[in-house]
Amino acid sequence: MKRVRVKNYLVCLLIAVCAIFIFPANASAMHIMEGYLAPGWCISWGVLCMPFLLIGFFSIKKKIEISSKNLTLLAMCGAFAFVLSALKMPSVTGSCSHPTGVGLGAVLFGPTAMSVIGAIILLFQAILLAHGGITTLGANVFSMAIVGPLVSFGVFKLSKRLGAKAGLAVFLAAFFGDLMTYVITSVELAMAYPDATGGFMVSLGKFISIFAFTQVPLAVCEGLLTVVIYNVLAKYSAKELKALSAIY
């Protein structure tokens, strides 16, 4: 009963933060906005995402069959990612950055499961918050919901194998998953808009530098917050996390 209460409190807290902070925000954050990519790029990124989403669907189904309690944890991971990725922070370069929140779900459920959750999050943000876009959904899903979780999961497993403590492993997973999301987004933009004289590499350098000032400290903050949430879950839902191989 105590575990259920804690989970419910966490979900309610995340929903409350969501209601307070995201609706007044503008839509100039780093999700690639509607109409910014040519149709060819939109289709290409969308097609590239499909195998990951298909595998992720079956991964979620398998984990829920193991234990129905995993559905609550999965919903909490989705709420966590929704809130963090909708908090847009002004950048000194005149643009905006935001955390991603996908590291927690990747650590608990694996990268493919989080790709489905991330895709749903990005779809709702595009429709309800004008954050991102429908035509650019594939590109945004690939960077934040596929590459980000893959990196987070890989870093977590590597840290675990190297003997790092759980808190450090979770921090590094969230930190590098956040940064790699922005690197891939910069790659997508640079491919679509190569520099007139320097080509892809010069354009990539420009896009990465735009977000470097704010994204590194945001990644640190996201890592620390993810560790806090992970520690709460490890304390009150240790059995479920052990079954998911997310605790040691």
N, C-alpha and C positions, 0 to 999 in steps of 0.2 A: 504493500500500500504506500509506503514511504517513497519507494522508487517511482511509482506512478505519479505521486504528488510532485516530486521534483521535476520530472519530465514535463508535466503540465505547466508548472511554474515557468520553466525555461521557454516553452512554446509561447505562453502568454506574454512573457517579457519581450520576446523577439517581435511578436505581433504588435505590441504596444509601441516599441521603438520604431517599427515600420510605419505605423499610423502617424506618429509624431513628426518623423523626419523626412520621409521620402516624398510625400505628396506636395509639399511646398517647393520642392527642388525643381530646377530647370532641367532641360534635356540636352545639355551640351557636354555630356561626359564621354568617356572613351569607348563605349559601345559604338561601333561604326553606324552612323545615322542613316536613315532611310534615303535612298537615292544617291548615296555617295559612291557606290561601286557600279561599274558597268554590268549589264545583264549577264555577260559571259562569265565574269568573276563570281557573281551571285550564284549562278547555276553550278559552277565548278565546285565552290566551297560547300554548297548544299549536298551535292552528290558525294563528295568526299566524306561527309559526316554520316551518311546513311549506314554503312557497316557498323560503326561504333554504336550508333543508337540501337540497332537491331540486337547486337550482342549485349548491350546494356539492359535492354528489356528482359531478356532471358536471365541475366544475372540478378536483377531485382526479383523476378519471379521465384528464382531458386532460393534466395535468401529469406523471402517472406514465407516460403513453404517450410523452411527450417524452423522458423519461429515467428509467430504473428507479432511479437513484441518489436521485431526489427522494423516493422512498418512505422511505429511511433518514432524510433530513432531516425529513420530515413526522412520522415516528415520534418523532424527537428533540424536535420542537416539542410534540408531544402529551405526552411524558414531562415536559418542562419545565413545561407548564401544569398537568399533574396534580399535580406535587409542590408548586408554589407555591400553587395554589388550595386545597390540603389542609392547608396550614400555618396553623393558627388562632391568632391573636394576641389576648390579652385586651385589652379596651378599658377606658379609665378610666370609661366610662359603665356598665360592668357587662355589656356584650355582648362580641362578638368581631368582629374584622376579619381579612381575609386578602388576599394578593396574588391576581392572576388568572392571570398568565403567558401571556395570549393575544396580547399585543403582538408577540412574536417570530414566531409563526406567521402573523399577519396581514401583517407586513412581508415575509416570505419567500414566502408562498403566496396572499396575498389574503384578504379578509374572509370570502368565502363558503366557501372550503375550510376555514377555521378554525371555521366554524359547525358543521360536521359533527364535527370533532375535539373541539370543546368539548362538543357534545351527548353524545358517547361518554364523555368524561371525567366529566361530571355524572351520567350514568346509573350508571357504575361507582361513583362516590363515594356516590350515594344507596343503592345496593344493598350495597356492601361496607363502607362507613364510617359509614352513617347520617348522612351529611353532605348536607343537602338532602332531597329527597323524590321519590317517583315521581309523585304527583299534582301537585306543584309544579314538575315538571321543565320544563314549557313556559315558565313565568315565569323560572326560573333560566337556561335556555338563551337566552331573548331578551335578558336583561341582560348575561350574561357571554360568551356564545358568538356573539351576533349584533351587538348594539350596541357592545360593547367592541372587537371586531376591526374593525368599520366605522370607528369613531373612530380607532383606531390606524393603520389603513391610510390614512385621509384625512389625518391629521396628518403621517404619513411622506411622502406624496406632495407635500403642500403645503410642507413643510420643504425637501424636495428641490428643488422648483421655485423656492423663495426663495433657494436657494444655501447652505443650511445644510450643515455637514459631516455625514458619515454618522453618526458617533457621537451628535451632538446630535439628529439627526432620529430615530434609533432611541430615544433616551432620551425625547424628547417623545411619541413614539408610544406607548410602554409606559406612560408617566406618565398621559397623558390617557385612554388606553383603560381603565386601572385605575379612575381617578376616575369616568369616565362610567358604568362598570358599577354603581357604588354609587349614583350619582344615579338611574339607571333603576330599580334595585331599590327605592330609596326612593319613586319614583313609583308603582311597582306596589303597594307596601304602603299608600301614602297613598290610592290609588284604592280599595283593598279596605277600608281602615279610615279613612275621613275623620273629622276631629275633630267632636265633637258640636256644638260652637258655631262654630268657625272654618272647618269644612269641609276641603276637599282641601288648600288652601295651608298652613294651620296644621299639618295632619298631616304634610305634606311637609317643612316646616321642622323638625319634631320628629325625623323619621326621619333626615334628612340630618345634623342636629347630633349625633345619637347616634354616628355613625361618623367625624365630621370629625376628632376628636382623633387617632385612630390611622391613618386611611386616607391622609391626606396624606403623612406620613413613610413609610408602607408603599409608596405609589406612587413616591416618590423612590428607595427601596431597590430596588424592582422595576425601575425605569428603569435604574439603574446596573448591576444584575445582567444585564439584557437586553443592554446594550451590551457587557459582557464576553463573553457567549456569542456575540453577533453578530460581534465582532472575531475570535474564534477561528475561526468559520466562514468569515469573509471571508478569513482567512489561508490556511486549508487546503482550502476548498471554493469558491474564487473563481469557477471556471468554472461551477459549478452555480448560484451566486447571480447571476452575470451573466445566465445563461439565464432566470432567474426575474425579472430586472429589479429585483433587491433589493440591488444593489451599484452604486456609482458613484464 
